[in-house]
């Protein structure tokens, strides 16, 4: 994939991009599902997007969870019809408007009852950066020196090392003897993956809205990731894009602070839509995807990067097996973010200080097969609070006669 060229800060009216950018390049040959907030029913509705039109299918499937638990979600949705809600471009524009019209629909994150999970340290490049974070205790200046010394000690390319293999175990023995071993190396090359809870059910935000970092954080970054949609059975039925917003200074202080580093108001973005697996798009395609990242700041700063799924140290389905199996069940399925190879070391303000977000950064995460997820960075404390929970959803669906 060719990464988009740097662009100036978009005008307020279209900072969230066009409907053409938001949808997959082959949208007409994709089976797409998502969620909108429908003011006419004062609640969320399940929709499919077809030919640029948003079609309500909530009378048949009240939740995205219901769609994803079908034996063949793509085949079923492709044959459905329902009330036309509106034009996708118009709904996208209302979602990202400075003053959205609350009498008209807007987009939500495309999952609902699924658990929000994420895998960490799945790319060798990000593995080294996590070790540096830990040893620097969240100090950006110290991190630059450690990065230089670690590269000399163990190199930066662990891509050929299979996690849990005899070779990985021998490297662990060597690094322990050198005093370099880290809990991040344990999950990066050991037998067990890092899989954590990114957020609570229904707390994810969608495209064209704010993502949040804590105001107190001075070292943080986006994490552009492919996100798998997994049935309760463990079968993967679709994929979407995700931003696993991370506070590097918090996690660097202690891995036990991971919940604080990862789970904050508006810190999990997914979307714009779920592409359901069919004969045109499936797991083999996911393994070959390239995910582009573009960060554009009001200070003129621009950053571009690409995550190549072929460079993952663990196979996506191997991660799913560690998530769901005889050892653990998710009766409503899960959205599993697969990790990123994005290691933000490009200096933004002063040499050696690396990258960190600033308020009003615009983050674009894009992939031709999945579209583009666009968010504007705010302080988490100032983002729209998450208040619509599972009880609210069930109450609303009950009033609509959908349960």
ABEGO torsion letter per residue (X at the ends): XBBBBBBBBBBAAAAAEBAAAABBAAAAABBBBBBBBBAAAGBBBBBBBBGGBBBBAAAABABAAAAAABABAAAAAAABBBBBAEBAAAAAAAAABABBBAABBBBBBABBABBBBBBBGABAAAAAAAAAAAAAGGBAAAAAAAAAAAAAAAEABAAABBBGBAAAAAAAAAAAAAGABBAAAAAAABABBBBBBABBBGABBBBGBBBBBBAABABBBBBBBBBBBBBAAGBBABBBBBBBBBBAAAAAABAAAAAAAABBBGABBBOABBBBBBAABBAAAAAABBBBBBBBBAAGBBBBBBBBAAABABBAAAAAAAABEAABBBAAEBBBBAEBABBBABBAABBGAEBBBBBGBBBBBBBAAAEBBBBBBBBAAABBBBABBAAAAAAAAAAAGAX
